[in-house]
Amino acid sequence: MKGSLLLKMRQAGWFDLLVFFLAFSLILVALGITGYIQYNIQMNNMDEGLTKYEIKEALGFFALSRENFLTIGLIPVAVTLLGFALLAISRATERQVSQQAKENMHHMRVVLQYVVAGMITLIMLFPIYWMVISSLKTSTELLLPVPTLWPRLFQWANFPNVLKRAPFIRYLFNTLVTTFFIMVGQIIIGVLAAYGFSKGSFKGKNVLFLLVLGALMIPIQVTFVPIYVMVSRLGWVNSFPGLIVPNLVSAYFIFMLRQSFMSVDDSYLDAGRVDGLNRIGLIVHVLIPMCAPTMITISIITFITGWNSYFWPKMVATKDEFRTIAVGVTRLRQTFAGMETANYNEIMAGAVMAIIPIVILFLILQKYIMAGMSKASMK
């Protein structure tokens, strides 16, 4: 019976979730124990001239008092064990109730799922809603002590005012140019690399692909400093090559296309070779048409990522001639230096202008994104 319960828990997905949370909690316990020991050792050495504040500054995260240790270390473990207990009780209860009660419980679960999904959707969409209505309010209405959920007077003039205060048309042009060339470059390089990793046969293929997967695990922010040094030495600061070239290769793009190409049976490629197609012909006339949903999906994701890129353009483009729209929105705060609160409506208007094109693109092509994700994850 115990094995059957564990099997049902695994099938429901709750068991794996609780095991992960338990492992994470145990890590917190280990960190808590380490911090608690180090904190007390250092506190016993306060006669060496260090103050309690200096000790906490030196230890950082590990500067845990007894209360913090109990909170960070033991409470997650207790919550996890409670989850296991409730799950076991729930499974045991289900075996004892009648069929009608099981159906009622099923309906309650469905309703609960819809309620939770609705709450999550509301939480995610409310910031966007607030940004849109704030862009249509007057500065006086924004300063009211009790915020309003709907504009009392629609202030459409906020949008042309933004165009007067900042070169938004130039920002838009720069964003389109950089995003277009990044997308084209990633498609060309990604397709060729994915073909080699999926259909090619050469020594070290698996090792090289592991390196590509390793690149996915490295936060992109870690690479900003060395890449910036190289870009600076090449004289590409405040230039389109500096914005485009460092982003021409995407490990994610290569991985997704490789998975999609592997789902294509080799017999199609053999038939293409019989018809006289070379490798480029096989890619163009066989693989790309058969993997079109994935190609469209990755292209859209690349376009969205390039459009929303902020940190790298902010580092490499310090002049308005090369700033992108994401950086341009933040420049509005400097335009209203000392008056951010009074002109919050125009800042929000600039943000709305920045996201409208990408939101429309996503809404139109979202079915291709879902189809491409499903196809790429099949193998």
Secondary structure, 3 states (H helix, E strand, C coil): CHHHHHHHHHHHCHHHHHHHHHHHHHHHHHHHHHHHHHHHHHHHCHHHCCCHHHHHHHHHHHCCCHHHHHHHHHHHHHHHHHHHHHHHHHHHHHHHCCHHHHHHHHHHHHHHHHHHHHHHHHHHHHHHHHHHHHHCCCHHHHCCCCCCCCCCCCCCCHHHHHHHHCCHHHHHHHHHHHHHHHHHHHHHHHHHHHHHHHHCCCCCHHHHHHHHHHHHCCCHHHHHHHHHHHHHHCCCCCCHHHHHHHHCCCHHHHHHHHHHHHCCCHHHHHHHHHCCCCHHHHHHHHHHHHCHHHHHHHHHHHHHHHHHCCHHHHHHCCCCCCCCHHHHHHHHHHHCCCCCCCCHHHHHHHHHHHHHHHHHHHHHHHHHHHHHHHHHCCC
